Amino acid sequence: MHSQSVLILASGSEIRKQLLLNAGLSIDVVKPMVDEEALKLALQAENASPRDIADGLAEMKAARIGNKHPNSLVLGCDQVLEFEKQILSKPVSKEDAKAQLSKMSGKRHSLLSAAVIFHELQPIWRHVGQVRLYMRTLSDAFIEQYVERNWPNIAHCVGGYQIEREGARLFSRIDGDIFNVMGLPLLELLNYLTLRGDIDG
């Protein structure tokens, strides 16, 4: 840890790291080792809402790294895609990505983007941002070509798209904050760090 770091990002996500760096923050990145799918299934078995699942996973990641670095601010994040009352996971194969996109084609889904900050062994801030996305009606041929062009980059993305890349072509409308689509409620986080005095405002 070097002293200038504002926080530790407990995530292996390149886009989250880039968003924080682009906003002028000095960060360290430590990827937490957590079995996200097992945690998600356990929470679903308890009938937790998609919002609570996103929040729970973000807290779990923040706690995993925060317990090792109690004096630092540790940011854990998670994103959950809710479609027709179900939670979709990251696609495991090209075929899986194509099937997910075919199902969501012409319909609306929601992304829940959760962030939790751990400090001194406890959560001190949390936020879940929600975005509604309206997918265009996509032809089978377009889905096929889109997945072929963008695999394996989209394998790490719920819904099989990166909105900052070609994924933007999938949508007719997005209601909400674009940063939440990228996996981080950035504005709320920056406001909190400014109010705390961790970054200049």
N, C-alpha and C positions, 0 to 999 in steps of 0.2 A: 504494500500500500504506500503510495506517495501522498504526502500531506495535502496536496492541492485538490485531490479528488473530492468532488461534491458527494458522489455516492457510488456504491457498487451495484452494477446491474447483474442480477441473478438470472441470466438468460443467455442462451446461445444464439439468439435471434440477431442476425446481421442488420435487419431493418430497424429494430428498436435501438440498437447501438448507434446506428447512423443518425436516427432522429435526434437522439440526445446530443451527439457530437455536433450536428448541424445547428442545434439550438445554443451552442457555445458552452456546454457543460464539460467538465473534466471528469471522466468516469473510469472505473476499473470494471472489468467483466470477469465474473466467475460463474461458470455454468453449473447449476445444481444437478445432482444425479437423483432424479425422482422418476418413478414409474407413473407417468401421467395417465396412461390408459387404465391401469389398475385403480388409481385414485378416482378417476372419472366414473368407473363402473361401480365402485363402492358408494360414491355419493348418489349416483343414479338409483342404486338399490335402496337408498334411504329416501327416495322420492324428492331429492333436493332439486330446486328450480335451476334452470340453466344459469341464471344470474349468480346463485349461490355456488354453483359448481365452478364457474369462472373465478369467483372471489376466493373460494377454498383452495383452488389450485395455485393461484397467485400467492396466497398467504403461505402455502406449503413451501413454495420455492424460496420466498423471502426468508422464511424461518430457517430453512436448511442452511443457507449461507449466513444469515444474520446471527445464528447461534455461534458461528465460528468467528464472527467479526462484530462483537457486541457494541463497540464504540462507533461503528460506521453506520451510515444510512444505507440500508440494503433494499433495493427495489425488485420485487417479484412481479411478474406479469403473466396473464394467461388470456386466451381468447377462445370463446365458445361460439359455434354457429348453431342457431336454432332454426329448424325448418320443419314446418308442419308438426309442431310439438315434439320433434325429435332432435337429438343432438348429433350432428355429423362430425366425424373425426377426419383427421388429415388423410388424404387418399394414400393407400398402400401400394398402388400400382397404376400404370396408365389406364388400365381397364376400369379400375375403381374410380379414377378421376373422371373418365368419360361418363360412367354411370351416374355419378353424383351430379355432374353438370346437366345431363339429360333430364334428371329428376327436377332440378331447380329451374330449368329453362322456362321462361315465360311466367315465373312466379316470384313471390317475395320471400326473402329470408332476413333474419336478424343476426347481427354480430354483437356479442357482448365482450367488451374489452376491459379486463380487470387489472388493477395495479394496487399493490400493497407495499408500504414502506415499513421495514422492521428497524428498530433502534433499541439498544439496551434490552434485548431479549423479548421485545413485545411489539405488536403492530401499533404504529402511531398515526398512520393515515391510510385510507383506502378509498378507491373510487371505481365504479363500474360504469363505463360509457356504453350507450346502446345506439346502434345505427341500423336503419332499415334499407335494404338494397333490393331493387327491382331489376330482375334479370330479363334481358330481351329474349324473345323466342329465337332459339339458336337452331340452326340446321344440324343434322347429324354430321354432315361433311365438315362444317365449320368446327364443331366440337372435336372431331377426329384430328383435323389439322392443327387446331389450337393446342391440344394436349401434346401432340408430337413435337411441335415447335418449342413448347415451354417446359417440357419434362427434362431433367428432374427438378428444376427450380421450384415448381409448384407443389412438389411432394411435401414440402415443409409448411404448406399453407392450408388452413381449413378452407373448404370450399373449392380448392384447386385453382386459386387465382391470386395474383399480386396486383393490387389496384394501381400501384405506381408504375406498372409495366403494361403488357398487353391485356391484362385483366380488365382494364378500363373499358375495353371494347365489348365486354359482356353485358354491360348495364345500360338501362334506359334512364334510371334515376337513382339517386342515393339521398336519403334523408338522414342527416346527421354529420358529425365531425369526421372528416377524412382521416385524421390521425388515428381515430378508433378503428377504422378499417385496416390500418397498417399495424394495429396491435398494441397501441399505447395511447391512453388518454393524456396526451402531451400537455395541452394547455392547462388542465387542472393540476397536473404535476408541477409545472413551472410556476403556477400561481402559488401553490403550497410552499415550494422551496423559496420563493421570493418573500412570502409572508414570514417564514421562519428565519429569514436572513442568511440562508445558505448561498443564495445567488443575489446579485445586485438587482434592484428594481427601480 
